[in-house]
Amino acid sequence: MEESVFRCVECNKNASELHRDYSNGILKITICDSCQKPVDKYIEYDPVIILIDAILCKTQAFRHILFNTSLNIHWKLCVFCLLCEAYLRWSALHQGSEQSSDPADLIRYTKEWDFYGMFVLAALELVAFCGGVFGFLWLSVGLLGSGAPLPDPRQLLRALLLSCYGKVLLIPAVIWEHDYSPLCLGLIKLFVLTSNSQAIRVVLNSSRRLSLVAVCAGLLSETCMALAFQKLLQNQNLDLRTFW
């Protein structure tokens, strides 16, 4: 990692190293000078345990992933989740419509373009959500001075995208097509927002209230984007049914 600066997963203090490598392959975990606990206990843990702790939204697990690893799959994860979300919206939009047996049928291509439209809508909503979070934090932290440090935009964006991992739960809905319910999708959305809030809290090392309000600001921005997009399509006599 850049400049070999890590974070203690317990107290969030900076550390120069996570462990020391002695001869014969002997590793010794570095002890934090501030809290006298291991800087990162997760370097000895199995990835499955780390994943479980991240699903449980444990602060230590989030600090390990965001500060002490070089995990750079956030863009790939983002595109994958957007594709799943776009497919769910597209399938709901055309649920119950008549299927055409002619492969050259114009309706078939119309539905294909609808899928692209759903992908663009999902991407715009994600951009609006991140923009709302950034805007609120810039106003709250930068101008009003809430006590939390100004976040690194790249680090915060990476944290937001990685904390959307809960959208992977949409995969079963894609596999089993219509065997899902609005309640299930609502719970997935709630879980994703909870993870977003925890990621913001870890990156800023701020209070839970600030992170929750930031997520609410992002959700409001996302909802406004969805409504504006829906109104635009309705003005063009297109039928759109949004999911979130």
Secondary structure, DSSP 8 states (H G I E B T S, - for coil): -GGG-EE-TTT--EES-SEEE-GGG-EEE-B-TTTSSBS-GGGGS-HHHHHHHHHTT-HHHHHHHHHS-----HHHHHHHHHHHHHHHHHHHHTTT----S-TT-HHHHHHHHHHHHHHHHHHHHHHHHHHHHHHHHIIIIIII--SS----HHHHHHHHHHGGGGGGGHHHHHHTTT---HHHHHHHHHHHHHHHHHHHHHHHT--HHHHHHHHHHHHHHHHHHHHHHHHHHHHTT-------
